[in-house]
Each structure stands twice: as C-alpha cells, then as structure tokens.
Amino acid sequence: MTIISDDNTFKKNIQKNPVIKSESIEYDKTFENSIRPKSFDSYIGQSELKETLKVSIEASKKRGSSLDHMLFYGPPGLGKTTLAGVVAEQMGAELKITSAPSLERPRDIIGILMSLKGGEILFIDEIHRLNKVAEEILYPAMEDFYLDMSTGKSQTAKTMHIPLPKFTLIGATTKAGELSGPLRDRFGIIHRLQFYTFEELSQVVKRTASILDIKITDEGANVIAKCSRGTPRIANRLVKRVSDFAIVKYEGEITEEVAKESLKALKIDEYGLDSTDRALLNMIVEKYDGGPVGINTLAAALGEDIRTLEDVCEPYLLQIGLLQRTPQGRKVSPQGYRHLGIKNFSSQQSLFGD
Ligand code: ADE
C-alpha cells in the first residue's frame, strides 16, 4: 500500500489518536504520523525493550488488569511516541497524547484525567516539564485512580474525592534525571530507548522509502542510514528530503550517488552533522580554545536555544565522541578536531610535556 502524507491521512491519524495539545502541528509531524509503525513487527530496533513490553502486555491481558504506568526516556526522535502507539494498538486501547508544557493550569490535567475511559492510555511527552501542581494532581490518579479536588474558599472549602477509571500513563522524557523522585517512583515500568544501529537505520530507511513509493538501492539506504545520527526520526526526514532530490534532479531512484549528492546539497556531512553541530564545535575551538566552556555561554554565542543544544546536538556529539562533557563545561575531543580538519595544538603541546 502506498501511503501519501496528505491532509486526509493526517486527519485520520488525529481522529484515531486525539492530540489534546493545542500548539500548531507542523508539516513534519504530518509526515511522521503517516509513517509510524503500528505493531511490534513493523517497529524496527529496540529489541530488548519490545520483548519486555510484550511480556507486560500479555501479563496485563491475562490478569485482566490495566497495564502498569510506563516511563520511556532517551534522546529525541528514538520512537517514544511511536512505541506508545504500538502499546496502545496491542492493548486494543485508545491513546490520548499530550505534552507537559500544555498542562499549565490544574484544569488542563484534571480535564484530561476526567475524560479518560477505562483501559485508555494517556501519553504525556516531556513529562520532566510538568509543574508541581499538575504533578500532585497526578500522584493519587496514578496510584489509586482518584482525583482530590477542593471547591470553595478557606473555611468553607470542601475536598471532593473523585474516582477515575483505571488508565495507563505513559510518560516520555529526554531528561529522566529532571523528574522528581516521587513522580519517577510511580512508574511501574521504566525503559531507556537506545540509539539505533546502522543496520536498523538502514531497514527504517528502506521501509520509509517503500511507504513513500520511492525506489532505493541497498547502497543508497546505507548512505542515508550512516548520516542519521542513530535516530529514526532523522532517517525518515532524510529519506523524504533525498527522495525530493531523486524525483526532481535524478531518475527517481535513490542510489548511492543520488544519496551522497543530495546530502551534500543539504550540507549534511558523512557523520550526519548539520551546520548547527559544526557551528557548535567550531565555536568551542575558535572562540574558547577547544573548551571547557559552559552551555549557557555557548547558546548565547551561537544565538541558539539551550534546549536545542542540550537535547538535539549534544547527545549525538557525545555519543560519537566528538564532544566531551566535563564538570567545567564542554570540550572538543581530539576526534572532534580531526573531524573539523583542525590541528589540536593544545593537545600536541601537552604531548611534549610543556
Ligand atoms: N519510524 C520511526 N521509528 C521507527 C521504527 N522504530 N521502526 C520503523 N519505522 C520507524
């Protein structure tokens, strides 16, 4: 079947998975939603996690009880939302998706909790950004499935104890360390998502190309996989961008040459670094003598959002060893210097002991 990322596909996805958050949903989300795998079989990678989840799902079905609350953590784009969708599909349950920044007022979280039906799954993205009040509303809801709501003022105030249907909360975060202890303790199942291997990304690339109905050779898929930073979301976006080039400038097939030329035009290098990553490394080398330098200083110097640097650029640069994190700040590693094609004078000097 050929799925085209048109508005109708998007609307169908939205109807199936009501998105409660009110922010505008960009084009990329439309594309992402249209190619999300819906089952464990079509979900590539994270094999250990999938096996553990299958056991939890089967056990909950056999017991006839709701699935334990789950926390998925790891860098962005590794498939936390997708996995929540797969879990919901396997449970035959409705999935409601929201994110912590859109649960600012108590009534936001209360409204969502009260709208849940038995067995439904509530997905809260960026759960580390939940405010204290929302968190405290969530505690009894997660633990004993009730809400405590007070009405009236001071002496006349009354507390209402409202039962909720048994639901499952799936929280997702890129920063598990920023979750408060009490909230973390209320998740029965906690899983870290891993970066994808080259082989897994190559499979993701081929699957997406087939959904987009674009021909791709093994070599073409390998070139894209290599530049995908261990992240299927990036792999999928690159397939889309490269397929645009293949259709407009080439014969409509993603070959090794087409993939290489398109990525060059997109200014993505062989490690998958884009201009922001290279600007970050260059800034540390050129302005701060290779580091260490604090993230706030870097963000201000680059005119970038700290969160983008911390959540998007850094995890991969650290993972492939081009950047190092020290208590004094960020440093470019010797490999980082080599990747930029710059000689690391400071490390050469220390080699000679002066
Ligand atoms: N698209 C995004 N994540 C994916 C995954 N894990 N498997 C297949 N396609 C994907």
Boltz pocket constraint, residues with backbone or C-beta under 6 A from the ligand:
constraints:
  - pocket:
      binder: B
      contacts: [[A, 35], [A, 36], [A, 37], [A, 42], [A, 43], [A, 44], [A, 45], [A, 77], [A, 78], [A, 79], [A, 82], [A, 204], [A, 207], [A, 232], [A, 233], [A, 236]]
      max_distance: 6.0
